[in-house]
Amino acid sequence: MSGVEALALIGIIASTLQLASFSSQVLRRIKDYKDDTTTLPKEFWTLQDQLPLISHALHITYKQTQSDELAEEACKALIPVIKGCHQEVLKLKAILEKVAPSAGETGWKRNWKALTSVFHDKDVTAVAAGLAQSLAVINNYHGAYTAATTGSILQKLTAMAEMPQKVEVKVEVPAQHFIAPTVWTDDFAGRKDTIKLLEKLLADEDKHRRVSVIGLGGVGKTRLLLQYAYRFKGSDTHSVFWIHASSMSRMNKTCAEIARLVKIKGWENPMSNKIELVKDYLESPMSGKWTLLLDNADDYDLFYGSGKLSTSIPRSDNGAILMSTRDGRVGMEFAKGNSISLEALSLEESITLLDTRLGVEDNTFNDLKELSEELCGIPLALVQASSFIKQNFLSIPSYLEIYRSSDKDKIELLSEDFDDDYRDDEIRNPIATTWSLSFEYIQKRDPLAADILSVMSMLDPQAIPESLIYNEKSNLKFSKAMGTLQSFSLITSRVDGLVWEGRREKSFDLHRLVRLAMRSWLAHHERLELYTAKALGIMAERFVHSDWDTRAKWGAYLPHAAVLFQSDHLKHIEDVK
């Protein structure tokens, strides 16, 4: 027999055996839920009896091929037959993945899957018939021992009158793990298009995939990662690993926990590098198929600067990595073209989230709409507000009345701590605190960016002309600073700036709630008057000529001048240059 044909046949059989093993596991899981779900079609139970017999017959053929008992002509003839068997088991796998219940699913979801399984009744019948036909052909090429064994198999396949004797086929399948935050809530709202895009970018399981989700703190990046991770909860073929990537200490801590739970060799050694242990494991065949989630990877220096953690991120054709980050430069460096910018929720999505949290008993559609618009569709702010409303037995109009009374009351409400089921328990929850951490990081990493953001928070948040914030000799430094603020999604660039002296001037929007949080942060550090004076000084320098010929320019400055002159801090400034 040709070695090429034998190797091809062995490979096909081994792959089919693994698929059959997977299908048997899924069918057992369906059977576990049989008592508390509606009755599944009998074809599913027929296949549960049939699969061990198929595995048995293929296992005998596998042994005969290895021992060179099959003639060359038989081997050549069996290759297309067993390929057909392989295709039928692939079809079965696809059907089972649609109807099989997962351990984390609610009862109604399992019942729904059981109910919808009737639509696959004909497909399953066709698979069973195809498998029986393949086995009939295989029987013609078996030796005396195989013929004796499969004779009873074919008899049972046609009659199916009694349970066959179970034959255990040992197929080495990597152990599966689900290591992610265990608290799970069922109130995920919206993001359907984003989920579909994630599925598309992470679909190819035959090569390494990397995707980053970039967005403002509190916009729902962690929640999106959790939603994607729980798709694999209870999977028999896919592992999930979650790493908190906000600092080196947190990465070491979560990697040590992964190494302990998986029992990676060397995990007990206190001197071992747990991050490298996890990397080596995920790059080895022992890990099987996996998805790694790197949450809050916000520190560029940690990954691509002095920390060089990017070299410790695993790369394997068996796995995919999904990262969340506030810093767009981290996300783009990590995932190249596969970066997703996560924006605020739409009005419809915001209302759905509030409705899930608060209910509709005491809240009208207009109440939910008004609160959604006031908080700009930021998921964390919406969750925080709904938590405060419920804990204090308020209506939405009562909450909005308090919120709108003053900037001080707004920031106090946005600084209220609250219990949140899905956020990292080592990260403080309030939206104002979340953004304060971003401000502090930017101040350390890029002081000029922090200085520019401080000046912008003194102005109207919409359409801020570049000339009102550009006060530097170095255009390169200014461009880098603006890049930092945009990479953290704190500001956005506009394309409708005014045309002045033959060129279109750039202008920027500052998120309304970010402006409020920034002013609070400056007040806390006793810098609010300093930056009010600085912004007023720049305005005085730029607003020199206000004649008819320069009306476009001073017209763009006017809303910002009005905001400055309404500031309560002007009376404390005695000398503005």
C-alpha positions in Angstrom: 0.0 0.0 0.0 1.2 3.5 -0.8 2.4 5.4 2.2 0.7 8.6 0.9 -2.8 6.9 0.7 -2.3 5.3 4.1 -1.4 8.6 5.7 -4.3 10.4 4.0 -6.7 7.7 5.3 -5.3 7.8 8.8 -5.6 11.6 8.9 -9.2 11.6 7.7 -10.2 8.8 10.2 -8.5 10.6 13.1 -10.3 13.9 12.3 -13.6 12.1 11.9 -13.1 10.3 15.3 -12.5 13.6 17.0 -15.7 15.1 15.5 -17.7 12.0 16.5 -16.3 12.3 20.0 -17.3 15.9 20.2 -20.8 15.1 18.8 -21.2 12.4 21.4 -20.3 14.8 24.2 -22.9 17.3 23.0 -25.6 14.7 22.7 -24.8 13.6 26.3 -25.2 17.2 27.3 -28.6 17.3 25.5 -29.6 14.1 27.3 -28.6 15.7 30.7 -31.2 18.4 30.0 -33.8 16.0 28.7 -35.8 15.9 31.9 -36.2 19.6 32.1 -36.7 20.5 28.5 -39.4 19.7 25.9 -38.9 16.3 24.2 -36.4 16.4 21.4 -37.1 14.6 18.1 -36.3 10.9 18.2 -33.7 11.2 15.4 -31.4 12.9 18.0 -31.6 9.9 20.3 -31.1 7.6 17.3 -27.8 9.3 16.6 -26.7 9.0 20.2 -27.0 5.2 19.8 -25.4 5.4 16.3 -22.3 7.4 17.0 -20.4 4.9 19.3 -21.0 2.3 16.5 -19.6 4.7 13.9 -16.5 5.4 16.1 -16.0 1.6 16.6 -16.1 0.8 12.9 -13.7 3.7 12.1 -11.4 2.7 14.9 -11.1 -0.8 13.5 -10.3 0.7 10.0 -7.8 3.0 11.6 -6.0 0.0 13.2 -6.1 -2.0 10.0 -4.5 0.9 8.1 -1.8 1.4 10.6 -0.9 -2.3 10.6 -0.9 -2.4 6.8 -3.7 -5.0 6.6 -5.6 -3.2 3.9 -4.7 -3.7 0.3 -3.7 -0.7 -1.8 -6.9 -0.8 -3.9 -9.1 -1.0 -0.7 -7.2 2.0 0.8 -7.7 4.1 -2.3 -11.4 3.2 -2.4 -11.9 3.9 1.3 -10.5 7.5 1.1 -13.6 9.1 -0.7 -16.0 6.9 1.4 -14.5 8.0 4.8 -14.3 11.6 3.5 -18.1 11.4 2.9 -18.5 10.1 6.5 -16.4 13.0 7.7 -18.6 15.5 5.9 -21.7 14.0 7.5 -20.3 14.3 11.0 -19.3 17.9 10.2 -23.0 18.6 9.3 -24.0 16.9 12.6 -21.6 19.1 14.5 -23.1 22.3 13.0 -26.6 21.2 13.8 -25.7 20.3 17.4 -24.0 23.6 18.0 -27.3 25.3 17.2 -29.5 23.2 19.5 -27.3 22.1 22.3 -27.9 23.8 25.7 -25.1 25.5 27.5 -24.5 25.3 31.3 -24.9 29.0 31.8 -28.2 29.3 29.9 -31.5 30.0 31.5 -34.3 27.4 31.4 -36.3 29.2 28.8 -33.3 29.4 26.5 -32.8 25.6 26.8 -36.5 25.1 26.1 -36.3 27.3 23.1 -33.4 25.4 21.7 -35.2 22.1 22.3 -38.2 23.5 20.5 -36.3 24.8 17.5 -34.6 21.4 17.1 -37.6 20.1 15.3 -36.6 22.2 12.3 -33.5 20.1 12.0 -35.4 16.8 12.1 -35.0 16.1 8.3 -31.3 17.2 8.4 -30.5 14.8 11.2 -32.4 12.0 9.4 -30.3 12.7 6.3 -27.1 12.6 8.3 -28.0 9.2 9.9 -28.8 7.8 6.4 -25.5 9.1 5.0 -23.5 7.6 7.8 -25.2 4.2 7.5 -24.5 4.2 3.7 -20.8 5.0 4.3 -20.5 2.2 6.9 -22.1 -0.3 4.4 -19.3 0.5 1.9 -16.6 0.3 4.6 -17.9 -3.2 5.5 -17.1 -4.5 2.0 -13.4 -3.7 2.4 -12.9 -5.0 5.9 -11.1 -8.3 6.6 -12.7 -11.2 8.4 -12.4 -9.7 11.8 -13.8 -6.4 10.7 -16.7 -8.1 8.8 -17.6 -10.1 11.9 -17.7 -7.0 14.0 -19.5 -4.7 11.6 -22.0 -7.3 10.6 -23.7 -6.8 13.9 -23.3 -3.0 13.6 -25.2 -2.9 10.3 -27.9 -5.1 11.7 -28.4 -2.8 14.7 -28.3 0.3 12.4 -31.2 -1.0 10.3 -33.2 -2.4 13.2 -32.2 0.0 16.1 -34.2 -2.3 18.3 -31.9 -2.3 21.3 -29.0 -0.2 22.7 -25.7 -1.2 21.3 -22.7 -2.0 23.4 -20.8 1.1 24.1 -17.2 1.1 22.9 -15.0 3.8 24.3 -12.6 5.3 21.7 -9.8 7.2 23.3 -9.2 10.4 21.4 -6.9 12.9 23.0 -8.9 16.2 23.3 -7.3 19.1 25.2 -9.0 20.0 28.5 -11.3 23.0 28.2 -11.4 25.9 30.6 -13.5 29.0 31.2 -11.6 31.5 33.4 -13.4 34.8 33.3 -15.3 37.0 35.8 -18.1 34.8 37.1 -20.7 37.4 37.8 -23.0 37.6 34.9 -26.1 39.8 34.3 -28.6 39.4 31.5 -29.2 43.1 30.8 -26.8 43.7 27.9 -28.4 46.3 25.6 -27.6 47.0 22.0 -24.2 46.6 20.3 -25.7 44.1 17.8 -23.6 45.5 14.9 -20.5 45.5 17.0 -21.0 41.9 18.1 -21.5 40.9 14.4 -18.3 42.7 13.5 -16.4 40.8 16.3 -17.8 37.5 15.0 -16.6 38.3 11.5 -13.1 39.4 12.6 -12.6 36.5 14.9 -14.3 33.8 12.7 -11.3 32.1 11.1 -10.2 29.5 13.6 -7.3 28.3 11.5 -5.1 31.3 12.1 -4.2 33.7 14.9 -6.6 36.6 15.2 -6.3 39.9 17.2 -9.0 42.6 17.7 -9.0 45.6 19.9 -12.0 47.6 21.2 -11.1 51.2 21.8 -13.2 53.8 23.6 -13.8 56.3 26.4 -13.8 55.0 30.0 -17.3 53.9 30.9 -18.5 53.4 27.3 -19.0 49.6 27.8 -15.8 47.9 26.6 -15.5 45.5 29.5 -19.2 44.6 29.2 -18.8 43.9 25.5 -15.9 41.6 26.1 -17.9 39.7 28.8 -20.8 39.3 26.4 -18.5 37.8 23.8 -16.7 35.6 26.3 -19.9 34.0 27.6 -20.7 32.7 24.1 -18.2 30.0 24.9 -19.4 29.2 28.4 -19.9 25.4 28.6 -18.1 24.8 25.2 -16.6 21.3 24.8 -14.1 22.6 22.2 -13.1 26.1 23.2 -11.4 27.7 26.2 -11.6 31.2 27.5 -9.0 33.1 29.6 -9.4 36.6 31.0 -6.5 38.8 32.0 -6.8 42.2 33.8 -4.1 44.2 31.9 -4.3 47.6 33.6 -0.9 47.1 35.4 2.0 44.7 35.7 0.9 43.6 39.2 -2.7 42.9 38.0 -1.4 40.9 35.0 0.9 38.8 37.2 -2.0 38.2 39.6 -4.5 37.0 37.0 -1.8 34.9 35.1 -0.9 33.2 38.4 -4.5 32.3 38.9 -4.8 30.9 35.4 -1.6 28.9 35.9 -3.0 27.5 39.1 -6.4 26.6 37.8 -5.0 25.0 34.6 -2.2 23.3 36.5 0.5 24.6 34.1 3.8 23.1 34.8 5.8 25.4 37.2 2.8 27.2 38.6 3.7 26.2 42.2 7.2 27.7 41.9 7.1 31.2 43.5 10.0 32.3 41.4 8.5 31.4 38.0 7.3 34.1 35.6 3.5 33.5 35.5 3.0 35.6 32.5 5.5 33.6 30.5 4.0 30.3 31.8 0.6 31.3 30.4 2.1 32.5 27.1 4.0 29.2 26.6 0.9 27.1 27.5 -1.3 29.0 25.0 1.3 28.6 22.3 1.4 24.8 22.9 -0.9 22.2 21.3 -2.0 21.3 24.9 -4.2 24.4 25.1 -6.5 23.5 22.2 -8.7 26.2 20.7 -8.9 29.4 22.9 -9.9 33.0 23.2 -7.8 35.3 25.4 -9.4 38.6 26.7 -7.0 41.4 27.7 -9.2 43.9 29.6 -8.2 47.6 30.4 -4.8 47.5 28.5 -4.5 51.3 28.8 -0.8 51.8 29.4 1.1 52.3 26.2 4.5 52.3 28.0 3.7 49.0 29.8 3.1 47.2 26.5 5.2 49.0 23.9 7.6 51.2 25.9 9.8 50.2 28.8 7.5 47.4 30.0 7.7 45.5 26.6 4.8 43.3 27.6 3.8 43.0 24.0 6.5 40.3 23.6 4.7 38.3 26.3 1.4 38.2 24.4 0.9 34.7 23.0 0.6 34.1 19.3 -0.8 30.8 18.0 -3.0 29.7 15.1 -5.2 28.0 17.8 -6.2 31.2 19.5 -7.7 34.7 19.2 -7.1 37.7 21.4 -9.6 40.4 22.1 -8.3 43.5 23.9 -10.1 46.5 25.4 -8.3 49.8 25.9 -8.9 53.5 26.4 -5.7 54.4 24.5 -6.2 54.1 20.7 -2.5 53.9 20.2 -2.3 50.7 22.2 -5.3 49.2 20.3 -4.0 50.1 16.9 -0.5 48.9 17.6 -1.9 45.6 19.0 -4.5 44.8 16.3 -3.3 46.8 13.4 -6.3 47.1 11.1 -8.7 45.1 13.3 -9.5 47.9 15.7 -13.1 48.8 16.7 -14.0 52.2 18.0 -16.8 51.9 20.6 -19.0 54.9 20.7 -21.8 55.9 23.1 -25.1 54.0 22.9 -27.7 55.2 20.5 -30.9 56.8 22.0 -32.8 53.5 21.4 -30.1 51.4 23.1 -29.8 53.9 26.0 -33.6 53.7 26.6 -33.5 49.9 26.4 -30.7 49.8 29.1 -32.6 52.2 31.4 -35.8 50.2 30.9 -34.0 47.0 31.8 -32.6 48.6 35.0 -35.6 50.7 36.1 -38.6 49.1 34.5 -41.5 51.0 33.0 -43.9 51.1 35.9 -43.1 54.6 37.1 -41.2 55.9 34.0 -42.6 57.2 30.8 -40.9 57.0 27.5 -40.1 60.7 27.6 -38.6 60.3 31.1 -36.2 57.6 29.8 -35.4 59.6 26.7 -34.6 62.7 28.7 -32.3 60.9 31.0 -30.6 59.1 28.1 -29.9 62.4 26.3 -28.7 64.2 29.5 -26.1 61.5 30.2 -25.1 61.3 26.5 -25.7 57.6 26.1 -22.6 56.7 28.2 -23.5 53.2 29.6 -21.6 53.6 32.9 -23.3 56.9 33.6 -26.7 55.4 32.8 -26.1 52.4 35.1 -24.9 54.7 37.8 -27.9 57.0 37.6 -30.4 54.1 37.5 -28.7 52.6 40.6 -29.0 56.0 42.5 -32.6 56.3 41.4 -33.5 52.9 42.7 -31.6 53.1 45.9 -33.1 56.4 46.8 -36.7 55.7 45.6 -36.6 58.6 43.1 -38.4 59.2 39.9 -36.4 60.2 36.8 -37.8 63.8 36.9 -36.7 64.1 40.5 -33.2 62.9 39.7 -32.9 65.3 36.8 -34.1 68.2 38.9 -31.2 67.5 41.4 -28.7 66.8 38.6 -29.5 70.1 36.7 -29.5 72.3 39.8 -25.7 73.1 39.5 -22.4 71.7 38.1 -21.5 70.9 41.7 -24.6 68.7 42.1 -23.9 67.1 38.7 -20.4 66.1 39.6 -21.5 64.8 43.0 -24.1 62.6 41.4 -21.5 61.3 38.9 -19.1 60.6 41.7 -21.6 58.5 43.7 -20.2 54.9 44.1 -22.5 52.0 43.4 -22.6 48.2 43.1 -22.1 47.0 39.6 -22.3 43.3 38.8 -19.9 43.2 35.9 -17.1 45.8 36.4 -13.7 44.8 37.8 -14.0 44.8 41.6 -10.6 46.4 42.0 -11.6 49.4 39.9 -13.7 52.2 41.3 -17.1 52.5 39.6 -18.2 56.2 39.4 -17.9 57.7 35.9 -16.2 60.8 37.3 -13.6 58.7 39.1 -13.1 56.6 35.9 -12.3 59.7 33.9 -10.1 61.2 36.7 -7.8 58.2 36.3 -7.5 59.0 32.6 -6.7 62.6 33.4 -4.0 61.6 35.9 -2.4 59.2 33.5 -2.3 61.8 30.7 -0.8 64.4 33.1 2.1 62.0 33.9 2.6 60.8 30.3 1.9 64.0 28.3 1.8 67.2 30.4 1.1 69.3 27.3 -2.0 67.2 26.5 -3.2 67.7 30.1 -2.6 71.4 29.8 -4.5 71.7 26.5 -7.5 69.6 27.9 -7.6 71.9 30.9 -7.8 75.0 28.7 -10.5 73.4 26.5 -12.6 72.6 29.6 -12.9 76.4 30.2 -14.6 76.9 26.8 -17.8 75.8 25.2 -17.4 72.1 24.5 -18.5 72.3 20.9 -16.4 73.5 17.9 -13.4 74.7 19.8 -11.0 76.4 17.2 -7.4 75.2 17.2 -6.2 78.8 17.5 -7.9 79.1 20.9 -5.8 76.2 22.3 -2.6 76.3 20.3 -0.1 78.4 22.2 3.1 76.5 21.6 6.2 77.1 19.5 6.5 73.5 18.5 3.9 72.3 16.0 5.2 68.7 16.5 4.6 68.7 20.3 1.2 70.2 19.8 0.2 67.6 17.2 1.4 64.8 19.5 -0.6 66.2 22.5 -3.8 66.5 20.4 -3.1 62.9 19.3 -3.0 61.7 22.9 -6.4 63.4 23.7 -8.0 61.9 20.6 -6.5 58.4 21.2 -8.2 58.4 24.7 -11.5 59.5 23.0 -11.7 62.6 25.2 -11.9 64.9 22.1 -13.0 64.4 18.5 -11.9 66.3 15.4 -14.5 68.2 13.3 -14.4 68.7 9.5 -16.4 71.9 9.4 -13.9 74.4 10.7 -14.0 78.0 9.4 -11.9 78.9 6.4 -9.5 81.7 7.3 -6.7 83.2 5.3 -6.9 80.6 2.6 -6.9 77.5 4.9 -9.5 75.6 6.9 -8.8 75.8 10.6 -9.2 72.7 12.6 -11.8 72.5 15.4 -12.6 70.0 18.1 -15.4 68.8 20.3 -14.9 68.0 23.9 -17.4 65.5 25.4 -19.8 67.4 27.6 -19.5 65.1 30.6 -15.7 64.9 30.2 -15.7 68.7 30.4 -17.7 68.6 33.6 -15.4 65.9 35.1 -12.3 67.8 34.1 -13.4 71.0 35.7 -14.2 69.1 38.9 -10.7 67.5 38.8 -9.1 71.0 38.3 -11.2 72.4 41.2 -10.1 69.5 43.4 -6.5 70.3 42.6 -7.1 74.1 43.0 -6.3 74.9 39.4 -9.6 76.0 38.1 -8.8 79.7 38.5 -5.4 79.3 36.9 -6.8 77.8 33.7 -9.7 80.2 33.6 -7.1 83.0 33.5 -5.0 81.1 30.9 -7.9 80.6 28.6 -9.0 84.2 29.0 -5.4 85.3 28.2 -5.4 83.3 24.9 -8.8 84.7 24.0 -7.6 88.3 24.6 -4.6 87.7 22.3 -6.7 86.2 19.5 -9.7 88.5 19.8 -7.9 91.7 18.8 -9.6 92.7 15.6 -13.4 92.3 15.5 -14.3 94.3 12.4 -16.4 93.1 9.5 -13.6 91.5 7.6 -12.7 89.2 10.5 -16.4 88.4 11.4 -16.0 84.7 10.5 -13.1 84.3 13.0 -14.6 86.3 15.9 -18.0 84.7 15.2 -16.3 81.3 15.9 -14.7 82.7 19.1 -17.9 84.3 20.4 -19.6 81.2 22.0 -16.4 80.5 23.9 -15.9 84.0 25.0 -19.5 84.0 26.4 -18.8 80.9 28.4 -15.6 82.4 29.8 -17.3 85.7 30.8 -20.0 83.7 32.6 -17.5 81.9 34.8 -17.8 82.5 38.6 -14.0 82.5 38.8 -13.5 85.7 36.9 -14.1 87.9 39.9 -11.2 86.1 41.7 -8.8 86.9 38.9 -7.2 90.3 39.5 -4.6 90.4 36.8 -5.1 88.8 33.4 -2.4 89.4 30.8 
